Amino acid sequence: MPIACLTDARRDEALGELAGWALCREGHGIERELRFADFNAAFGFMTRVALHAEKHDHHPEWFNVYNRVCIVLTTHEAGGLSERDVEMARFIDAIA
Ligand code: HBI
């Protein structure tokens, strides 16, 4: 089942709900940088996201150095942003 790309209107609506996220990749992705108390806290966060990603078959593109985690969400199969990215961003915001 192909994954639909968000319409521009839905993308803008979703971004309005996702404080801290910004468009990237020429509008095909969203990104956020998170900072934690230390590396352990950052890695614990990444572990929770990883389990969620596996459960939902939707995985972040991310970079971690010490307490900093930089995340990009995009949907390769849709060639841009999909509802899966919105759902993953909401989950990340809820546990960050
Ligand atoms: N994760 N972010 C993201 N985007 C995808 O398109 C994607 C994924 N995880 C697994 C997945 N697609 C599979 O359905 C295959 O397309 C790799």
py3Dmol code that shows the C-alpha trace and the ligand (Angstrom):
import py3Dmol

protein = """\
ATOM      1  CA  MET A   1       0.000   0.000   0.000  1.00  0.00           C
ATOM      2  CA  PRO A   2       1.674   3.274  -1.104  1.00  0.00           C
ATOM      3  CA  ILE A   3       2.022   5.993   1.545  1.00  0.00           C
ATOM      4  CA  ALA A   4       0.446   9.329   0.620  1.00  0.00           C
ATOM      5  CA  CYS A   5       2.440  12.540   0.800  1.00  0.00           C
ATOM      6  CA  LEU A   6       0.886  15.318   2.898  1.00  0.00           C
ATOM      7  CA  THR A   7      -0.839  18.091   1.013  1.00  0.00           C
ATOM      8  CA  ASP A   8       0.705  21.526   1.518  1.00  0.00           C
ATOM      9  CA  ALA A   9      -2.304  22.526   3.619  1.00  0.00           C
ATOM     10  CA  ARG A  10      -2.045  19.470   5.862  1.00  0.00           C
ATOM     11  CA  ARG A  11       1.731  19.946   6.150  1.00  0.00           C
ATOM     12  CA  ASP A  12       1.269  23.525   7.323  1.00  0.00           C
ATOM     13  CA  GLU A  13      -1.501  22.468   9.723  1.00  0.00           C
ATOM     14  CA  ALA A  14       0.651  19.698  11.197  1.00  0.00           C
ATOM     15  CA  LEU A  15       3.658  21.998  11.608  1.00  0.00           C
ATOM     16  CA  GLY A  16       1.421  24.399  13.499  1.00  0.00           C
ATOM     17  CA  GLU A  17       0.865  21.648  16.076  1.00  0.00           C
ATOM     18  CA  LEU A  18       4.506  20.556  16.236  1.00  0.00           C
ATOM     19  CA  ALA A  19       6.332  23.278  18.122  1.00  0.00           C
ATOM     20  CA  GLY A  20      10.095  22.904  17.845  1.00  0.00           C
ATOM     21  CA  TRP A  21      10.007  21.229  14.443  1.00  0.00           C
ATOM     22  CA  ALA A  22      11.031  22.953  11.223  1.00  0.00           C
ATOM     23  CA  LEU A  23      10.754  22.039   7.579  1.00  0.00           C
ATOM     24  CA  CYS A  24      13.965  20.760   5.961  1.00  0.00           C
ATOM     25  CA  ARG A  25      15.092  18.895   2.831  1.00  0.00           C
ATOM     26  CA  GLU A  26      13.292  21.486   0.674  1.00  0.00           C
ATOM     27  CA  GLY A  27       9.994  20.767   2.436  1.00  0.00           C
ATOM     28  CA  HIS A  28      10.297  16.979   2.197  1.00  0.00           C
ATOM     29  CA  GLY A  29      11.210  16.516   5.858  1.00  0.00           C
ATOM     30  CA  ILE A  30      10.950  18.021   9.335  1.00  0.00           C
ATOM     31  CA  GLU A  31      13.786  18.381  11.791  1.00  0.00           C
ATOM     32  CA  ARG A  32      14.246  19.023  15.495  1.00  0.00           C
ATOM     33  CA  GLU A  33      17.249  19.188  17.820  1.00  0.00           C
ATOM     34  CA  LEU A  34      16.869  17.936  21.403  1.00  0.00           C
ATOM     35  CA  ARG A  35      19.238  18.323  24.323  1.00  0.00           C
ATOM     36  CA  PHE A  36      19.142  16.094  27.403  1.00  0.00           C
ATOM     37  CA  ALA A  37      20.778  16.179  30.848  1.00  0.00           C
ATOM     38  CA  ASP A  38      23.524  13.799  29.737  1.00  0.00           C
ATOM     39  CA  PHE A  39      24.341  10.995  27.333  1.00  0.00           C
ATOM     40  CA  ASN A  40      22.414   8.389  29.335  1.00  0.00           C
ATOM     41  CA  ALA A  41      19.227  10.467  29.126  1.00  0.00           C
ATOM     42  CA  ALA A  42      19.739  11.045  25.403  1.00  0.00           C
ATOM     43  CA  PHE A  43      20.346   7.369  24.705  1.00  0.00           C
ATOM     44  CA  GLY A  44      17.365   6.341  26.837  1.00  0.00           C
ATOM     45  CA  PHE A  45      15.208   8.658  24.745  1.00  0.00           C
ATOM     46  CA  MET A  46      16.645   7.169  21.544  1.00  0.00           C
ATOM     47  CA  THR A  47      15.886   3.680  22.801  1.00  0.00           C
ATOM     48  CA  ARG A  48      12.216   4.534  23.363  1.00  0.00           C
ATOM     49  CA  VAL A  49      11.991   6.109  19.912  1.00  0.00           C
ATOM     50  CA  ALA A  50      13.700   3.097  18.361  1.00  0.00           C
ATOM     51  CA  LEU A  51      11.148   0.705  19.880  1.00  0.00           C
ATOM     52  CA  HIS A  52       8.319   2.920  18.648  1.00  0.00           C
ATOM     53  CA  ALA A  53       9.885   3.079  15.191  1.00  0.00           C
ATOM     54  CA  GLU A  54      10.118  -0.681  14.949  1.00  0.00           C
ATOM     55  CA  LYS A  55       6.518  -1.098  16.094  1.00  0.00           C
ATOM     56  CA  HIS A  56       5.306   1.388  13.460  1.00  0.00           C
ATOM     57  CA  ASP A  57       7.784   0.451  10.722  1.00  0.00           C
ATOM     58  CA  HIS A  58       8.801   4.097  10.457  1.00  0.00           C
ATOM     59  CA  HIS A  59      12.319   5.138  11.380  1.00  0.00           C
ATOM     60  CA  PRO A  60      13.996   8.472  12.096  1.00  0.00           C
ATOM     61  CA  GLU A  61      17.169   9.751  10.506  1.00  0.00           C
ATOM     62  CA  TRP A  62      19.154  10.968  13.486  1.00  0.00           C
ATOM     63  CA  PHE A  63      22.509  12.076  14.819  1.00  0.00           C
ATOM     64  CA  ASN A  64      23.635  11.892  18.450  1.00  0.00           C
ATOM     65  CA  VAL A  65      26.632  13.403  20.166  1.00  0.00           C
ATOM     66  CA  TYR A  66      26.717  13.259  23.969  1.00  0.00           C
ATOM     67  CA  ASN A  67      23.411  14.862  25.198  1.00  0.00           C
ATOM     68  CA  ARG A  68      22.313  16.189  21.795  1.00  0.00           C
ATOM     69  CA  VAL A  69      19.997  14.351  19.388  1.00  0.00           C
ATOM     70  CA  CYS A  70      19.242  15.807  15.948  1.00  0.00           C
ATOM     71  CA  ILE A  71      16.296  14.172  14.179  1.00  0.00           C
ATOM     72  CA  VAL A  72      14.955  14.324  10.646  1.00  0.00           C
ATOM     73  CA  LEU A  73      11.639  12.704   9.779  1.00  0.00           C
ATOM     74  CA  THR A  74      10.646  11.968   6.226  1.00  0.00           C
ATOM     75  CA  THR A  75       8.907   9.145   4.372  1.00  0.00           C
ATOM     76  CA  HIS A  76      11.020   7.720   1.589  1.00  0.00           C
ATOM     77  CA  GLU A  77       8.085   5.788   0.154  1.00  0.00           C
ATOM     78  CA  ALA A  78       6.036   8.985  -0.133  1.00  0.00           C
ATOM     79  CA  GLY A  79       8.905  11.082  -1.423  1.00  0.00           C
ATOM     80  CA  GLY A  80       8.291  13.568   1.336  1.00  0.00           C
ATOM     81  CA  LEU A  81       6.242  14.048   4.506  1.00  0.00           C
ATOM     82  CA  SER A  82       3.428  11.662   5.469  1.00  0.00           C
ATOM     83  CA  GLU A  83       1.103  11.156   8.413  1.00  0.00           C
ATOM     84  CA  ARG A  84       3.669   8.682   9.740  1.00  0.00           C
ATOM     85  CA  ASP A  85       6.092  11.557  10.222  1.00  0.00           C
ATOM     86  CA  VAL A  86       3.448  13.601  12.049  1.00  0.00           C
ATOM     87  CA  GLU A  87       2.658  10.666  14.338  1.00  0.00           C
ATOM     88  CA  MET A  88       6.347  10.030  15.048  1.00  0.00           C
ATOM     89  CA  ALA A  89       6.952  13.735  15.789  1.00  0.00           C
ATOM     90  CA  ARG A  90       4.014  13.752  18.208  1.00  0.00           C
ATOM     91  CA  PHE A  91       5.420  10.697  19.979  1.00  0.00           C
ATOM     92  CA  ILE A  92       8.867  12.316  20.204  1.00  0.00           C
ATOM     93  CA  ASP A  93       7.401  15.526  21.611  1.00  0.00           C
ATOM     94  CA  ALA A  94       5.434  13.537  24.186  1.00  0.00           C
ATOM     95  CA  ILE A  95       8.479  11.747  25.605  1.00  0.00           C
ATOM     96  CA  ALA A  96      11.256  14.305  25.094  1.00  0.00           C
TER      97      ALA A  96
END
"""
ligand_1 = """\
17
HBI
N 11.092 4.896 7.755
N 11.251 7.212 7.874
C 10.944 6.080 7.189
N 10.495 6.236 5.942
C 10.173 5.140 5.193
O 9.766 5.275 4.042
C 10.335 3.862 5.756
C 10.818 3.780 7.063
N 10.998 2.587 7.635
C 10.744 1.357 6.956
C 10.215 1.520 5.621
N 10.030 2.722 5.061
C 9.864 0.251 4.896
O 8.494 0.234 4.633
C 10.651 0.130 3.590
O 10.167 1.074 2.702
C 12.103 0.338 3.834
"""
view = py3Dmol.view(width=600, height=400)
view.addModel(protein, "pdb")
view.setStyle({"model": 0}, {"cartoon": {"style": "trace"}})
view.addModel(ligand_1, "xyz")
view.setStyle({"model": 1}, {"stick": {}})
view.zoomTo()
view.show()
